[in-house]
Every structure is written in C-alpha cells, then in structure tokens.
Amino acid sequence: MDKRASPEQQRDIGAALQVQGRIEPQQTAERCRDFLCAQLETSGQLALVLGISGGVDSTVAGRLAQLAVEKARDAGQQATFVAMRLPYGEQKDEADAQRALQFIKPDEVLSTDIKPASDAMLEALEAGGLVFRDAAHRDFILGNIKARQRMIAQYAVAGARRGLVVGTDQAAEALMGFFTKYGDGACDVAPLTGLSKRQVRAVGAALGAPSELVDKVPTADLESLSPMKTDEEAFGVSYEEIDDFLEGKPVSERTYRIIVSVYSHTTHKRHLPITPG
C-alpha cells in the first residue's frame, strides 16, 4: 500500500469513523446522554451496565450513563445504571477508579475480581497443549483473556438485570484498533463513537470530571510484564498526533504512515464476522 500522505484518504478514514472536526462539549454530552436514554426506551431494557477502570473514557461514559437513567426515570421509565469494578487482582491505580465512581455517582456498584477466571483459562489452554513463543507472547494473550473476562462479567450482569452493556470505544482507539475483539470492543451501545481523545476529555471537563482523570495518561494495563504501559508507548505515536489525523489536520509523514498501516492491519476488528455471501 502507498503510504504517502493523502488528505483524501485521511478524510475518508475520519468519515468512516464518524469523526466531527469540531464539537461543542456540553451539547455533545447532552446528545450522548439522550442517545443512551433513547436506546433504553426503544430496546425495552431496564439498565445500563459499564465497567469503570479509572480512565477518562469509562469515567465520561459512566457519567453519561448515570445521567441517562436519571432522565429516563424522570420520564417515568424504570432505569438503573450498574457500574462494575473488574480488577485483575489488585489494580495499581485503584484510587483513580474510586475517584471516578465518586464523580459518576452510579445507582449501584458491583465488583468482580477477574484474576481467578483469567488465570484458570490460561492454565486450561496450556494444559490442553497450547504453547507460547515466549513469556511476552504468553502475557499478551493473557491480556486479551482479561479483557474478554471483563466483558463476560458485564454481559452476565446485563442478562440478570435486563440491561444494555455500554462501550467506551472512541475514534482514536477505533482508528488504531486498540481494543480486544469481543473484549472491550464488544458492547450494545457506544456513546463516545466518533469522538477524538481530546474531544472525550473536553466532554469530561464539561461534565465536571476531576482534572486528574480528564488529563490522565491512558493505559490499558493488560500486560502483567509491562504494568501501566501507556497507550502511546504501544502506538508509537501520540494521542495529539492521532487526534490531529482524525480531525483532518496536517501530520508528519512518519505519523501518517504508522496510522494508516495500523488502520489497515486492524480492519477486521472494526467489522462484523465475514460471511460467504
């Protein structure tokens, strides 16, 4: 593939990911809240469910979910927001997760340690004959197992409470394929779709989220051998560069090549299963 900078291709990718060049943060917050409220009504479901990590995406999505169920209740509808804590053993930034919950003020908080289930699955795979290239490869696969165990837990709660699972995917992560397929990439409703990372931060600030969460350095924290590894370290480019690309602003040739290459190689993660028809 020719990876020389192409403004047309850059615009096409932004359009495919539903990116808006400019937003008004308060209006965007209200639009996302109303979207969640409408999805509850049209689906006939009674709850929203979301895992809260302490990062800006889940903090913003969580607050929007709580505002949505409150608006639904004001309209006479039964609606509850269930926030979930899903640590793998002891989470290093647990204080941020608790700070996020204090800001979100969810109707209910449930906590499930995913470590026993995640470790048991990896051990069962190895007992069944799966062999990894090295420790880093094993750790990477375990990271994906963790993400999928978290979604198993959220869908179990959603099933028990007649709920919809809320996703936290935004345009920057979608662009870079930075999510686990059928893990954090699985959800029923995705209110942050089309927002760049800086736009998510702006919405968070408009909602009144604590600045230490709005401006927090993002980390997926899935790899046990690289605890708190930053997203940008994994990307090879910064969120500022990714957001500039998404918003149609000029980026360096190197940044363009990295982003377009990653976007191309992760296409399968952004689509439903491929069928013969």
C-alpha positions in Angstrom: 0.0 0.0 0.0 1.2 3.5 -0.8 1.5 5.3 2.5 2.5 8.7 1.2 0.3 11.3 2.9 -3.1 11.6 1.2 -5.5 14.2 2.5 -8.3 12.4 0.7 -7.6 9.1 2.4 -7.2 10.9 5.8 -10.7 12.5 5.3 -12.2 9.1 4.2 -10.9 7.4 7.3 -12.2 10.2 9.5 -15.6 9.9 7.8 -15.7 6.1 8.2 -15.1 6.6 11.9 -17.9 9.2 12.2 -15.4 11.9 13.3 -16.6 15.5 13.7 -13.9 18.2 13.2 -15.4 20.4 15.9 -17.8 19.8 18.8 -19.5 21.9 21.5 -18.7 19.8 24.6 -21.8 20.5 26.6 -24.1 19.8 23.6 -22.2 16.7 22.8 -22.6 15.5 26.4 -26.4 16.0 26.1 -26.6 14.3 22.8 -24.7 11.2 24.1 -26.9 11.1 27.2 -30.1 11.4 25.1 -28.8 8.6 22.8 -28.4 6.3 25.8 -31.8 7.2 27.2 -33.4 6.6 23.8 -31.7 3.2 23.5 -33.1 2.1 26.8 -36.6 3.1 25.8 -36.6 1.6 22.3 -34.9 -1.7 23.4 -37.3 -2.2 26.3 -34.3 -2.9 28.6 -34.2 -1.6 32.2 -30.5 -1.0 32.9 -27.2 0.2 31.6 -24.0 -1.7 32.6 -20.4 -0.5 32.3 -17.0 -1.4 33.8 -15.2 1.6 35.4 -11.4 1.5 35.1 -10.4 5.0 36.3 -9.6 6.2 32.8 -11.2 9.2 31.1 -13.2 7.1 28.7 -15.1 5.0 31.2 -15.4 8.0 33.5 -17.1 10.0 30.8 -19.2 7.1 29.6 -20.2 6.2 33.1 -21.4 9.7 34.0 -23.3 9.9 30.7 -25.0 6.5 31.6 -26.0 7.7 35.1 -27.4 11.0 33.6 -29.3 8.9 31.0 -31.0 6.6 33.5 -31.9 9.6 35.7 -33.5 11.3 32.7 -35.4 8.1 31.9 -36.7 7.8 35.5 -37.8 11.4 35.3 -39.9 10.4 32.3 -41.5 7.6 34.3 -39.4 4.8 32.9 -37.7 2.1 35.1 -33.9 2.5 34.6 -30.8 1.8 36.6 -27.1 2.2 36.0 -24.9 -0.6 37.3 -21.2 0.4 37.4 -18.7 -2.5 37.7 -15.3 -2.7 39.1 -13.4 -5.5 37.3 -9.8 -5.6 38.6 -7.3 -8.3 37.9 -6.2 -8.9 41.4 -5.0 -5.6 42.8 -5.3 -2.6 40.4 -2.3 -0.2 40.7 -4.4 2.8 40.1 -7.4 1.7 42.2 -7.6 5.2 43.7 -8.4 6.6 40.3 -11.2 4.1 39.8 -12.7 5.0 43.2 -12.4 8.7 42.3 -14.2 8.0 39.1 -17.0 6.3 40.9 -17.3 9.2 43.3 -17.8 11.5 40.4 -20.2 9.3 38.4 -22.4 8.6 41.4 -23.8 5.3 40.0 -27.0 3.8 41.2 -25.2 0.6 42.0 -21.6 -0.7 42.1 -20.7 -4.4 41.7 -17.1 -5.7 41.9 -15.7 -8.9 40.4 -12.1 -9.9 40.5 -11.3 -11.4 37.1 -8.0 -12.8 38.1 -9.1 -16.4 39.1 -11.1 -16.9 35.9 -8.5 -15.4 33.7 -5.6 -17.4 35.2 -7.7 -20.6 35.1 -8.5 -20.1 31.4 -4.8 -19.6 30.5 -3.8 -22.7 32.6 -6.5 -24.8 30.9 -5.3 -23.7 27.5 -1.7 -24.7 28.4 -2.9 -28.0 29.9 -4.6 -28.7 26.6 -1.4 -28.2 24.6 -1.2 -24.5 23.7 2.4 -23.4 23.6 3.6 -19.8 23.5 6.7 -18.4 21.8 8.0 -16.8 25.0 6.9 -15.1 28.2 5.9 -11.9 26.4 3.7 -13.7 24.0 2.0 -15.6 26.9 1.5 -12.3 28.7 -0.1 -10.7 25.7 -2.6 -13.5 25.2 -3.4 -13.3 28.9 -4.1 -9.6 28.4 -6.7 -10.4 25.8 -8.2 -13.1 28.1 -8.5 -10.4 30.8 -10.4 -8.1 28.5 -12.8 -10.8 27.4 -13.4 -12.0 31.0 -14.4 -8.4 31.9 -17.0 -8.5 29.1 -18.2 -11.9 30.2 -18.9 -10.3 33.6 -20.7 -7.3 32.2 -22.9 -9.4 30.0 -23.8 -11.7 32.9 -24.9 -8.7 34.9 -26.8 -7.2 31.9 -28.5 -10.5 31.4 -29.5 -10.6 35.0 -30.7 -7.0 35.1 -32.3 -6.8 31.6 -29.6 -4.3 30.7 -27.5 -3.0 27.8 -23.7 -3.0 28.0 -22.2 0.4 27.4 -18.9 0.6 25.4 -16.2 3.1 25.8 -14.7 3.0 22.3 -13.9 6.3 20.8 -12.4 7.3 17.4 -8.8 7.3 18.5 -8.9 3.7 19.7 -11.1 2.6 16.8 -8.5 4.1 14.4 -5.6 2.3 16.0 -7.6 -1.0 16.6 -6.6 -0.5 20.2 -9.2 -2.8 21.8 -9.7 -6.5 22.2 -12.1 -8.1 19.7 -15.1 -9.4 21.7 -13.5 -8.0 24.8 -13.7 -4.2 25.4 -14.6 -4.0 21.7 -17.9 -5.7 22.5 -20.9 -3.7 23.6 -24.6 -2.9 22.9 -24.3 0.9 22.8 -21.2 3.1 22.2 -22.0 6.7 23.1 -18.4 8.0 22.5 -18.2 6.8 18.9 -16.8 9.5 16.6 -15.0 11.5 19.3 -11.3 12.0 19.3 -9.4 11.6 22.6 -9.2 15.3 23.1 -12.9 15.6 22.5 -13.7 13.0 25.1 -11.5 14.9 27.5 -13.4 18.1 26.6 -16.8 16.4 27.3 -15.4 15.1 30.6 -14.4 18.6 31.6 -17.8 19.9 30.6 -19.4 17.3 32.8 -17.2 18.4 35.7 -15.0 15.3 35.9 -11.9 15.7 38.1 -9.0 17.1 36.1 -6.7 14.3 37.3 -9.0 11.8 35.5 -9.6 14.0 32.4 -5.9 14.6 31.9 -4.7 11.2 33.0 -2.2 9.4 30.8 -4.1 6.5 29.2 -3.1 2.9 29.8 -4.9 -0.4 29.0 -2.9 -2.1 31.8 -3.5 -5.6 30.4 0.1 -6.8 30.3 1.4 -8.1 33.6 5.0 -7.9 32.4 4.6 -4.3 31.5 2.3 -2.8 34.2 0.7 0.5 33.4 2.2 0.6 29.9 0.9 3.7 28.2 -1.3 3.6 25.1 1.1 6.0 23.3 4.0 3.7 24.0 2.1 0.9 22.4 1.1 3.1 19.4 4.4 4.6 18.6 2.6 7.9 18.1 0.9 10.3 20.5 -2.8 10.9 21.0 -2.2 14.5 19.9 -1.0 13.2 16.5 -3.8 10.7 16.3 -6.4 13.3 17.1 -4.9 15.7 14.5 -5.1 12.9 11.9 -8.8 12.2 12.8 -9.7 15.9 12.7 -8.1 16.4 9.3 -5.2 18.4 10.5 -1.7 18.1 9.0 0.5 15.3 10.5 4.1 14.3 9.8 4.9 11.7 7.1 6.0 9.2 9.8 2.8 9.7 11.8 0.7 9.2 8.7 2.5 6.0 7.7 2.1 4.5 11.1 -1.5 5.4 11.5 -2.6 4.2 8.0 -0.6 1.0 8.3 -2.2 0.2 11.7 -5.7 1.1 10.5 -5.3 -1.2 7.5 -4.0 -4.1 9.5 -6.8 -3.9 12.1 -9.7 -3.6 9.7 -11.1 -7.0 10.8 -11.5 -5.7 14.3 -14.0 -3.0 13.2 -16.3 -5.3 11.2 -18.8 -8.0 12.0 -17.8 -11.5 11.1 -17.1 -12.1 7.5 -19.6 -14.3 5.7 -19.5 -16.1 2.3 -22.5 -14.2 0.9 
